């Protein structure tokens, strides 16, 4: 039995893996944002941030990749949360724009997994 099937069979463990990734997704981008603010001024200059995120072909590629993939996943998150009637989605929506998509996507997967567990019990 490999580790992926172990997680598939134990939804609680899988949900906590998503929660752990959400925590990392909040902490790691925030560290980078703090470094940016320290280097470029405490008044977070969004124009400078976007400019630096597109400063070279590698950064530009990652920025565009994130923009397209995060947009598609965010649309799915909105639709899936309505379909499953997931509670506390405001945290995911706000977290996407105020913290990081790296936080909100795994948080949504945690909430979704917990909702599926709840629905299976009924």
C-alpha positions, 0 to 999 in steps of 0.5 A: 500500500502506497502513501497516496492510497493511505491518504485516500482511504483516511479522509481525516488525514488527507484533510489535515494534510490540506490544513498543513499546506494552508498554514504553509501557504500563509506563512511562506508567502507572508515571509516573502511579502515582509521581505519585500516591504522591508526592502521597498518600503512599508507602504506595500507598493503594488506597482513595484511588486507586479513589476518585480514579479514580471522582471525577467522571463522566469518570473513572468512565466511563473506570474502568468502561470499562477494568474491563469491557474489560480483564476481557473481554480478560484472559479471551481472553488466558488462553484464547488462550495455552492454545490456542497454548501460549504460553510465559512467560505468568506475565509477562503475568499478573503484569504485569496486576496489578503493572504495568498492563493497558496493559503486559500486553495488548500484551506478550501480543500480542507473545508471541502474534505470535511464537508464530504466527510459530513455528507457521508455520515448522513 
